């Protein structure tokens, strides 16, 4: 074992014993952890971790601890395997967004023995943001040519090309200080830290199997941490919560509420059974009523998220065939509605959002009651950042599809987090 391999192993042992990191023990032990010559910094393909021997030699022990936690952070947040769309669209921005998320968690720990290597990307404006939310913010800044409010400044120097691989830049803008977002965006063309081949390696993995392995590792680590009295921060707590496929949850809810109601008639026998001298009544299906879909137009829900949601809803409607689908557009009030009947195949392309102000979901309940709208169920599509006291007095079953604020607790009904929609 070389000196740097020994130091890496020492970092693993330290983190496995750390009360705030014990829950991630299974993640740290997943895949391979190797020290390799010729790697400028470090990288992961979403499962395996590689560390540059020369790079490790330049770091202090506490920085190696931070580096190891950084790489494993990308694994348990599933940045490489789960956010394939973002990496395909703009690998550089996806890479930067992922780093801001992981480094926020590390800085939040506030442990002097776990320190990010000098120049790591960090800015408190991204505290508790998801990778998707950071990416969308940076994407808008890029469209504006890097102009606009850059959050808190204070980064030392400009971003530099460190040649790191696999979407894991470590050494770019001024230590564990604050990255100057304006400098970062204005020098984006000179910022090159992604090796696409490592992303391609991650994209070839079976996302479902990797996800299941990560979930298992988190459960085992969480159990160990509980036994040993360890504690966890907010991000790790969320990762330990059971994951639900939002598409399946939406389909199950709508189909359960809109299941065809059946009655029987003896006026006409079931022809298929008469041939066997069996006389059974004919089944008569009653018409299913309408579905109400209330969509938040406060501005924080992306078009891709809305399209995915609407496409899934259209597919569900083709199965349960409701009499109609009423779409309400709201922010601080209901600004308008669209009514669809019969053919729902093109629903996602026919939506015409109106509004875009604040967010007061109580207006939806008020609108439904005022208009005396009776439905099979109500689906509220929102970012989850709503008023403190929600007045919801409508009696129909309701499902809350939440894209961002996972801490939101609805006053009635069920909540489903639209994973990846933040």
BELPECOR-V804586 format. One record per residue. N is the residue number from 0. PSI is psi in degrees with one decimal (999 if undefined). Layout:
n=N psi=PSI
n=N psi=PSI
//
This chain:
n=0 psi=126.5
n=1 psi=170.6
n=2 psi=-42.8
n=3 psi=-31.6
n=4 psi=-38.4
n=5 psi=-41.6
n=6 psi=-37.5
n=7 psi=-42.7
n=8 psi=-40.1
n=9 psi=-39.8
n=10 psi=-40.5
n=11 psi=-45.6
n=12 psi=-42.9
n=13 psi=-46.4
n=14 psi=-36.2
n=15 psi=-25.1
n=16 psi=-12.3
n=17 psi=128.5
n=18 psi=-29.0
n=19 psi=-6.0
n=20 psi=-8.5
n=21 psi=-36.7
n=22 psi=-18.9
n=23 psi=9.1
n=24 psi=-43.2
n=25 psi=-34.5
n=26 psi=-44.0
n=27 psi=-33.7
n=28 psi=-5.9
n=29 psi=152.9
n=30 psi=-153.3
n=31 psi=148.6
n=32 psi=106.2
n=33 psi=148.3
n=34 psi=123.3
n=35 psi=138.0
n=36 psi=146.3
n=37 psi=-1.1
n=38 psi=123.1
n=39 psi=-40.3
n=40 psi=-99.3
n=41 psi=162.2
n=42 psi=165.9
n=43 psi=151.6
n=44 psi=11.0
n=45 psi=-6.0
n=46 psi=-51.9
n=47 psi=148.4
n=48 psi=136.1
n=49 psi=137.0
n=50 psi=130.9
n=51 psi=127.5
n=52 psi=-44.3
n=53 psi=-35.5
n=54 psi=-44.7
n=55 psi=-36.3
n=56 psi=-22.9
n=57 psi=-12.3
n=58 psi=151.9
n=59 psi=164.1
n=60 psi=-42.1
n=61 psi=-27.4
n=62 psi=-34.1
n=63 psi=-37.6
n=64 psi=-45.0
n=65 psi=-39.3
n=66 psi=-44.4
n=67 psi=-43.1
n=68 psi=-35.1
n=69 psi=-50.1
n=70 psi=-42.9
n=71 psi=-24.7
n=72 psi=-40.6
n=73 psi=-31.4
n=74 psi=-53.0
n=75 psi=-19.2
n=76 psi=-7.5
n=77 psi=36.2
n=78 psi=-45.9
n=79 psi=-42.5
n=80 psi=-30.9
n=81 psi=-25.9
n=82 psi=45.4
n=83 psi=-37.0
n=84 psi=-41.2
n=85 psi=-41.6
n=86 psi=-33.5
n=87 psi=-39.0
n=88 psi=-48.9
n=89 psi=87.5
n=90 psi=-33.7
n=91 psi=-48.8
n=92 psi=-37.8
n=93 psi=-41.4
n=94 psi=-46.1
n=95 psi=-45.0
n=96 psi=-43.0
n=97 psi=-39.5
n=98 psi=-41.1
n=99 psi=-38.9
n=100 psi=-49.5
n=101 psi=-43.7
n=102 psi=-28.0
n=103 psi=-42.7
n=104 psi=-41.5
n=105 psi=-44.6
n=106 psi=-37.2
n=107 psi=-27.3
n=108 psi=-31.4
n=109 psi=35.3
n=110 psi=122.7
n=111 psi=-13.7
n=112 psi=-0.7
n=113 psi=97.4
n=114 psi=137.5
n=115 psi=142.3
n=116 psi=153.6
n=117 psi=132.0
n=118 psi=4.3
n=119 psi=144.8
n=120 psi=118.8
n=121 psi=136.2
n=122 psi=126.9
n=123 psi=-16.1
n=124 psi=-21.3
n=125 psi=15.0
n=126 psi=125.1
n=127 psi=14.3
n=128 psi=153.6
n=129 psi=167.3
n=130 psi=-40.8
n=131 psi=-42.1
n=132 psi=-42.8
n=133 psi=-43.0
n=134 psi=-46.9
n=135 psi=-37.7
n=136 psi=-48.0
n=137 psi=-33.7
n=138 psi=-43.1
n=139 psi=-40.0
n=140 psi=-38.1
n=141 psi=-40.4
n=142 psi=-34.2
n=143 psi=3.4
n=144 psi=23.8
n=145 psi=-1.5
n=146 psi=163.5
n=147 psi=-178.8
n=148 psi=126.6
n=149 psi=17.9
n=150 psi=-154.5
n=151 psi=133.5
n=152 psi=-159.0
n=153 psi=0.6
n=154 psi=148.7
n=155 psi=112.2
n=156 psi=-174.9
n=157 psi=159.4
n=158 psi=142.7
n=159 psi=156.4
n=160 psi=114.0
n=161 psi=-2.2
n=162 psi=19.3
n=163 psi=162.8
n=164 psi=167.2
n=165 psi=16.6
n=166 psi=25.3
n=167 psi=71.4
n=168 psi=138.0
n=169 psi=-25.6
n=170 psi=79.8
n=171 psi=-21.6
n=172 psi=39.5
n=173 psi=45.3
n=174 psi=-158.6
n=175 psi=13.9
n=176 psi=-169.5
n=177 psi=127.1
n=178 psi=130.0
n=179 psi=108.4
n=180 psi=-36.5
n=181 psi=-45.5
n=182 psi=-41.9
n=183 psi=-49.2
n=184 psi=-36.0
n=185 psi=-17.4
n=186 psi=26.2
n=187 psi=-33.8
n=188 psi=-26.4
n=189 psi=3.9
n=190 psi=112.1
n=191 psi=100.7
n=192 psi=4.8
n=193 psi=129.5
n=194 psi=107.2
n=195 psi=-24.9
n=196 psi=-32.6
n=197 psi=-34.5
n=198 psi=-41.2
n=199 psi=-37.1
n=200 psi=-41.3
n=201 psi=-36.6
n=202 psi=-19.3
n=203 psi=-12.2
n=204 psi=154.8
n=205 psi=104.2
n=206 psi=-38.7
n=207 psi=-45.2
n=208 psi=-42.0
n=209 psi=-42.9
n=210 psi=-41.9
n=211 psi=-39.1
n=212 psi=-39.7
n=213 psi=-43.8
n=214 psi=-43.8
n=215 psi=-43.9
n=216 psi=-38.8
n=217 psi=-40.1
n=218 psi=-47.0
n=219 psi=-41.5
n=220 psi=-39.4
n=221 psi=-38.8
n=222 psi=-43.9
n=223 psi=-43.7
n=224 psi=-38.5
n=225 psi=-40.8
n=226 psi=-40.2
n=227 psi=-1.7
n=228 psi=18.9
n=229 psi=162.4
n=230 psi=164.1
n=231 psi=157.1
n=232 psi=178.8
n=233 psi=-44.0
n=234 psi=-42.4
n=235 psi=-38.7
n=236 psi=-43.4
n=237 psi=-37.7
n=238 psi=-25.3
n=239 psi=-9.3
n=240 psi=144.6
n=241 psi=136.1
n=242 psi=136.5
n=243 psi=131.4
n=244 psi=115.0
n=245 psi=-32.2
n=246 psi=-45.3
n=247 psi=-40.0
n=248 psi=-41.8
n=249 psi=-45.4
n=250 psi=-45.1
n=251 psi=-42.1
n=252 psi=-51.7
n=253 psi=-44.7
n=254 psi=-33.0
n=255 psi=-38.3
n=256 psi=-27.6
n=257 psi=18.3
n=258 psi=134.3
n=259 psi=130.0
n=260 psi=131.2
n=261 psi=146.7
n=262 psi=170.7
n=263 psi=145.8
n=264 psi=131.1
n=265 psi=1.8
n=266 psi=-26.2
n=267 psi=129.5
n=268 psi=157.2
n=269 psi=110.5
n=270 psi=-33.4
n=271 psi=-26.0
n=272 psi=-23.9
n=273 psi=-36.7
n=274 psi=-22.9
n=275 psi=16.2
n=276 psi=30.7
n=277 psi=122.9
n=278 psi=105.9
n=279 psi=150.2
n=280 psi=159.4
n=281 psi=137.8
n=282 psi=129.9
n=283 psi=119.0
n=284 psi=128.7
n=285 psi=156.3
n=286 psi=135.0
n=287 psi=141.1
n=288 psi=-146.5
n=289 psi=160.1
n=290 psi=133.6
n=291 psi=129.3
n=292 psi=113.2
n=293 psi=114.4
n=294 psi=125.0
n=295 psi=123.2
n=296 psi=31.4
n=297 psi=-10.9
n=298 psi=-11.7
n=299 psi=-4.9
n=300 psi=124.3
n=301 psi=158.2
n=302 psi=-34.7
n=303 psi=-42.4
n=304 psi=-44.7
n=305 psi=-41.2
n=306 psi=-43.6
n=307 psi=-45.0
n=308 psi=-48.0
n=309 psi=-37.4
n=310 psi=-41.5
n=311 psi=-41.1
n=312 psi=-41.1
n=313 psi=-40.7
n=314 psi=-40.5
n=315 psi=-42.1
n=316 psi=-31.6
n=317 psi=-27.2
n=318 psi=-45.1
n=319 psi=-13.1
n=320 psi=65.8
n=321 psi=159.7
n=322 psi=-38.3
n=323 psi=161.2
n=324 psi=121.7
n=325 psi=116.9
n=326 psi=123.4
n=327 psi=134.4
n=328 psi=123.8
n=329 psi=154.2
n=330 psi=-86.3
n=331 psi=-12.6
n=332 psi=166.7
n=333 psi=115.1
n=334 psi=-20.4
n=335 psi=173.5
n=336 psi=156.4
n=337 psi=141.1
n=338 psi=125.6
n=339 psi=140.2
n=340 psi=144.1
n=341 psi=-83.0
n=342 psi=116.1
n=343 psi=5.4
n=344 psi=-39.5
n=345 psi=19.8
n=346 psi=-42.1
n=347 psi=-28.9
n=348 psi=-6.8
n=349 psi=-1.4
n=350 psi=136.7
n=351 psi=87.7
n=352 psi=142.0
n=353 psi=143.8
n=354 psi=-159.5
n=355 psi=25.3
n=356 psi=-128.2
n=357 psi=-157.1
n=358 psi=106.0
n=359 psi=96.3
n=360 psi=-16.1
n=361 psi=-24.7
n=362 psi=-26.7
n=363 psi=-48.1
n=364 psi=-43.4
n=365 psi=-42.7
n=366 psi=-45.8
n=367 psi=-40.4
n=368 psi=-41.8
n=369 psi=-39.3
n=370 psi=-0.8
n=371 psi=43.8
n=372 psi=121.9
n=373 psi=124.4
n=374 psi=168.6
n=375 psi=-37.2
n=376 psi=163.5
n=377 psi=130.7
n=378 psi=118.3
n=379 psi=121.2
n=380 psi=112.4
n=381 psi=162.4
n=382 psi=-12.8
n=383 psi=-3.0
n=384 psi=89.6
n=385 psi=177.2
n=386 psi=155.2
n=387 psi=-42.4
n=388 psi=103.3
n=389 psi=126.4
n=390 psi=100.0
n=391 psi=104.8
n=392 psi=6.3
n=393 psi=140.1
n=394 psi=-14.5
n=395 psi=149.0
n=396 psi=140.4
n=397 psi=139.7
n=398 psi=130.0
n=399 psi=113.4
n=400 psi=108.4
n=401 psi=127.7
n=402 psi=-20.6
n=403 psi=-63.4
n=404 psi=91.8
n=405 psi=-15.2
n=406 psi=-9.2
n=407 psi=131.5
n=408 psi=115.8
n=409 psi=150.8
n=410 psi=-29.6
n=411 psi=166.1
n=412 psi=-164.8
n=413 psi=153.7
n=414 psi=138.4
n=415 psi=130.5
n=416 psi=125.3
n=417 psi=88.1
n=418 psi=134.4
n=419 psi=-2.7
n=420 psi=4.2
n=421 psi=999
//
